[in-house]
């Protein structure tokens, strides 16, 4: 297990220097092993409450379960657009559809309010 921790840390350090990017698409050049290690590190960060850095890692790897879990947190915080973005990145159509409906209902409410 100690060697796994060393691998995670070395990949995390490499990620800080180039793997992790600020765009919203996974890095295509990561190997399966690198993705697994980065996802593990993201899960550790998530469990420690470091949602921002966990999100960055999950976006880097395209880890849909992690992206969905963070989308759920963003939704509970009331940040519906960020939640929608994460659900789309996770290819979670069910939750994305729910967010579309929620956003449409909000817009509809304000449009009705302006017309009266």
C-alpha positions as CSV (number, residue, x, y, z in Angstrom):
1,X,0.0,0.0,0.0
2,X,2.9,2.3,0.7
3,X,4.0,2.0,-2.9
4,X,0.5,3.1,-4.0
5,X,0.7,6.2,-1.9
6,X,4.1,7.0,-3.4
7,X,2.7,6.5,-6.9
8,X,-0.3,8.7,-6.1
9,X,1.9,11.5,-4.7
10,X,4.3,11.3,-7.7
11,X,1.4,11.5,-10.2
12,X,-0.2,14.3,-8.1
13,X,3.0,16.2,-8.2
14,X,3.3,15.6,-11.9
15,X,-0.3,16.7,-12.3
16,X,0.4,19.9,-10.6
17,X,3.0,20.5,-13.2
18,X,1.1,19.6,-16.3
19,X,-1.6,17.0,-16.1
20,X,-4.2,19.0,-14.3
21,X,-5.7,21.7,-16.5
22,X,-8.3,24.3,-16.1
23,X,-10.4,23.4,-19.1
24,X,-13.4,21.2,-18.8
25,X,-12.4,18.1,-20.7
26,X,-10.4,15.1,-19.6
27,X,-6.7,14.8,-20.4
28,X,-6.5,12.2,-23.2
29,X,-2.9,11.3,-22.7
30,X,-3.4,9.8,-19.3
31,X,-2.9,6.1,-19.0
32,X,-5.5,3.9,-17.2
33,X,-3.1,3.5,-14.3
34,X,-2.6,7.2,-14.0
35,X,-6.3,7.8,-14.1
36,X,-6.8,5.3,-11.3
37,X,-4.2,6.9,-9.1
38,X,-5.5,10.4,-9.8
39,X,-9.1,9.3,-9.1
40,X,-7.9,7.7,-5.8
41,X,-6.2,11.0,-4.9
42,X,-9.4,12.9,-5.8
43,X,-11.4,10.6,-3.6
44,X,-9.1,11.2,-0.7
45,X,-9.4,15.0,-1.3
46,X,-13.2,14.7,-1.6
47,X,-13.4,12.7,1.7
48,X,-11.2,15.3,3.4
49,X,-13.5,18.1,2.2
50,X,-11.2,19.6,-0.4
51,X,-14.0,19.6,-3.0
52,X,-12.3,22.2,-5.3
53,X,-9.1,20.1,-5.8
54,X,-11.1,16.9,-6.0
55,X,-13.2,18.5,-8.8
56,X,-10.0,19.5,-10.7
57,X,-8.7,15.9,-10.5
58,X,-12.0,14.4,-11.6
59,X,-12.3,16.8,-14.5
60,X,-8.8,15.9,-15.5
61,X,-9.5,12.2,-15.5
62,X,-13.2,12.4,-16.6
63,X,-14.2,10.4,-13.6
64,X,-18.0,10.5,-13.9
65,X,-18.9,9.2,-10.4
66,X,-16.7,11.9,-8.8
67,X,-18.1,14.6,-11.1
68,X,-21.6,13.5,-10.2
69,X,-20.9,13.5,-6.5
70,X,-19.5,17.1,-6.7
71,X,-22.4,18.1,-8.9
72,X,-24.7,16.9,-6.1
73,X,-22.8,19.1,-3.6
74,X,-23.0,22.1,-6.0
75,X,-26.7,21.6,-6.4
76,X,-27.2,21.5,-2.6
77,X,-25.2,24.7,-2.3
78,X,-27.7,26.3,-4.8
79,X,-25.1,26.6,-7.6
80,X,-27.3,25.0,-10.2
81,X,-25.2,26.0,-13.3
82,X,-22.1,24.5,-11.8
83,X,-24.0,21.4,-10.9
84,X,-25.4,21.2,-14.5
85,X,-21.9,21.6,-16.0
86,X,-20.6,18.7,-13.8
87,X,-23.5,16.5,-14.7
88,X,-22.9,17.1,-18.4
89,X,-19.2,16.4,-18.0
90,X,-20.2,13.2,-16.1
91,X,-22.5,12.2,-19.0
92,X,-25.3,11.9,-16.3
93,X,-28.3,12.6,-18.5
94,X,-30.8,12.0,-15.7
95,X,-29.4,14.6,-13.4
96,X,-28.7,17.0,-16.2
97,X,-32.4,16.8,-17.4
98,X,-33.5,17.5,-13.8
99,X,-31.3,20.6,-13.7
100,X,-32.6,21.7,-17.1
101,X,-36.1,21.5,-15.7
102,X,-35.2,23.3,-12.5
103,X,-33.5,26.1,-14.4
104,X,-36.4,26.4,-16.9
105,X,-38.9,26.6,-14.0
106,X,-36.8,29.4,-12.4
107,X,-36.7,31.4,-15.6
108,X,-40.4,30.8,-16.2
109,X,-41.2,32.1,-12.7
110,X,-39.3,35.3,-13.3
111,X,-40.8,35.8,-16.7
112,X,-44.3,35.4,-15.2
113,X,-43.4,37.8,-12.5
114,X,-42.3,40.5,-15.0
115,X,-45.5,40.1,-17.0
116,X,-47.8,40.9,-14.0
